[in-house]
Amino acid sequence: MTEDQLLVLMIKYLKDSKRGALQQMLDELHPYDVAQLYRSLPDKHHHKFLTFLTPDQIADLIQELDSDMQIEILHRLGIERSSKVMNLMDNDDLADLLNELSVERIQEFLDAMKDDESEKVQSLMGYDPETAGGLMTNQFIWIKEDYTVRQAVDKLKDYASFSENIYYLYVINEEKKLVGVVSYRDLLIAHIDDKIKDIMFNRVVSVPVDMDQEEVARTIERYDFIAIPVVDQQNTLLGIITVDDVIDVVIREANEDIEKLSASGKDIDFQTKALTASARRLPWLVLLLFIGLVSGSIISNFEETLEQVVALIFFMPMIAGMTGNTGTQSLAVVVRGIVTQNLDRKTIIHLVFRELRVGILIGLTCGVLIFVIGTIWINITLGFVVGVSLLLTLITGTLAGTIIPLFLYRMGVDPAVASGPLITTLNDIFSLMIYFGIATAFLTQLQGL
Amino acid sequence: MTEDQLLVLMIKYLKDSKRGALQQMLDELHPYDVAQLYRSLPDKHHHKFLTFLTPDQIADLIQELDSDMQIEILHRLGIERSSKVMNLMDNDDLADLLNELSVERIQEFLDAMKDDESEKVQSLMGYDPETAGGLMTNQFIWIKEDYTVRQAVDKLKDYASFSENIYYLYVINEEKKLVGVVSYRDLLIAHIDDKIKDIMFNRVVSVPVDMDQEEVARTIERYDFIAIPVVDQQNTLLGIITVDDVIDVVIREANEDIEKLSASGKDIDFQTKALTASARRLPWLVLLLFIGLVSGSIISNFEETLEQVVALIFFMPMIAGMTGNTGTQSLAVVVRGIVTQNLDRKTIIHLVFRELRVGILIGLTCGVLIFVIGTIWINITLGFVVGVSLLLTLITGTLAGTIIPLFLYRMGVDPAVASGPLITTLNDIFSLMIYFGIATAFLTQLQGL
């Protein structure tokens, strides 16, 4: 059945109040699919649909929706039913959801929840959302090293409700320190009376609770893990991070890089309202407008040169544009390189010299090309001035696109804020100064035009 | 121990030929860590190190290295030992590795391998690397629906060597069609005599073998799976794709988007040689150089206007730059939106009108701002000309940054090739035509300067 057919059937069941048939249909669907149906379902059916679901099903559904729809559902459910659903949600998702609400609402919900669940969620809400602590869930299963396989499996059965998305069990010692890990597969192929400490893997890779989420993602990606334990400074196990959260981080970070590189403002997607999108884009544009005027004031300083050799203007957009383009290219290499590489002193020096050579090679090629074009179009003197200028501006532009983001990175600033438009606008200024500087030096020869 | 301490110890063991001690050290390390050590190990020790490893360990190590180092290891090992290692490697990694070699070398290695392994690898090499077939491994464990849990676990034990990175078992019927899935957790909490068909989940989400890898990544990400089965048109199970490969795809695709958006050329990282990097960047730059000259020829058409009102030039870089910037912003929204959204007619129309409104809002704000600045700096007529021009060019630029990539996408071309620099350069041309067009219309008034 296609999604449309499912939707039609679902509306029919709702209208006829066939709860059993609806339940049977939902049983065969993944939470993601149920959420897709819920989004397509007309508003007027939402309330009835929610009354037909068990708290468990609502918990699954709510985790797939974005925060606006989550909050809408909580309002429809009322405090009492909401708190039942919240008891069943993954703690990390719940903490994110609560963080969207007002302080009074948060307190209201937390009070209605079970004490131990409420405490667990509150402890998660204290972590910076961009760190390991903000990503982790504290619903996980730990076992002791002196357990047998049988005891471990029994514990797993007791906690079956939240073991679904877990694939490793973490082992702790008497002092609650993390000492090992066993996978479900290890348990399956071991003998039922084997001791956990004999089958576990001792060298557990873990991440500290304050590690940046990008670093967490990199660690999981490098080791091909599907989960990683989070520990405090004393190596006490605090929670786990699963790979599905990491994929979300990777996508979000890539989007953020692109947003910054294009100075397009945070979180603009196809649904964002025009007014909101404009408000997010304008600060950058206004800044760039003022920097753009600096280019204008540079030109006004060379007014005399320009009035005498108007043909100089013909090459101005090309020179400024090319300098910006090569800068953007270098910037992209640096910004994405940082995602996968460690930036030590040696790497930086190597990279800057590589880009210097790239700038010279690109500059020579384009410089000779434009010398020929300029000579044919206007005359050999102008061809020479434009060619030499392009050689120098391309070297400058390439280095600026490399050194500015590297410098920002070393200063602890995200280098992607040295966005394409910013580098482009700065390179406009550099290139105009070089171009008109050289042209003014050759003014007497150029006037022979 | 830090990596440096491990490395020093490792070199000591190699010099003293202490194979046992080295083995003990490696036992406690993850393949990724071993690969890191191998990369830092001076070249002269590589040969001895490899002779100290078992084929199993080399297979783990080789999967963590990039293709240059993989091929180097194969050369050092020679055909016979290489083929042993290849028999132990994951088939999808091996197929990727072999695809890097010459046809004769491939044949040589395949001949030396076990027949069934060789066949499996060859069948993988036939798929387009950017599709589900190119991502999947055909080393996986299937079980039949009439198995008991005990039989399933026994099969798992028999194939323990490659069940390590697998977390679900896929269930097939008599005709080898995919009919269900059970997780290791399901097996652990079930009774040993339960029938698989009673505990399995029937509605398996699978992907067709020719599905694009980006689509595969999106599916796994949406459902929070850690593996997904790959089937042919008859629903016969062909292989599985695991989440670690999907993370690599997500990172690679994001990098490709950024490469294209910045027109920076394919596969340039910190290690790329300057000559190679220049060669990859130049084609775009030369193209943009010629487009940039078009701007120049437009200006030359307005030479007369310019000679009479030189002050017009002061605002030229700002207007061209701003038009490019807003275009880049819109482009970024479109390119990343495509990653997560389906582009139907309705979405496209909605988006274009949204961006039109954004263009107008941005245009009005910046237009009024520059009118005030222009009036103060030069005079009210020029302020008016520049303000109106900026309003119109910002609307044009915003729409160009939206419509061009959408059009390319509908034509089946990757919209990211409408790179930032290309949009910027095209917007240069649009903006100059608008600006000088308006200025020429107001020439008489402007000459009152």
Interface residues (C-beta under 8 A of the other chain):
Chain A: E28 L29 H30 Y32 V153 L156 K157 A160 S163 E164 N165 I166 Y167 S183 Y184 R185 L187 L188 I189 N202 R203 V205 I220 E221 R222 Y223 D224 I226 V243 D244 V246 I247 D248 V250 I251 A254 N255 D257 I258 E259 L261 S262 A263 S264 G265 I268 D269 F270 T272 K273 A274 L275 A277 S278 R281 L282 W284 L285 V286 L288 L289 G292 L293 S295 G296 S297 I299 S300 E303 L306 E307 V310 A311 I313 F314 F315 M316 P317 M318 I319 A320 G321 M322 G324 N325 T326 T328 Q329 S330 L331 A332 V333 V335 R336 G337 V339 T340 Q341 T347 H350 L351 R354 E355 R357 V358 L361 I362 T365 C366 L369 I370 I373 G420 P421 T424 T425 D428 L432
Chain B: E28 L29 H30 Y32 V153 L156 K157 A160 S163 E164 N165 I166 Y167 S183 Y184 R185 L187 L188 I189 N202 R203 V205 I220 E221 R222 Y223 D224 I226 V243 D244 V246 I247 D248 V250 I251 A254 N255 D257 I258 E259 L261 S262 A263 S264 G265 I268 D269 F270 T272 K273 A274 L275 A277 S278 R281 L282 W284 L285 V286 L288 L289 G292 L293 S295 G296 S297 I299 S300 E303 L306 E307 V310 A311 I313 F314 F315 M316 P317 M318 I319 A320 G321 M322 G324 N325 T326 T328 Q329 S330 L331 A332 V333 V335 R336 G337 V339 T340 Q341 T347 H350 L351 R354 E355 R357 V358 L361 I362 T365 C366 L369 I370 I373 G420 P421 T424 T425 D428 L432
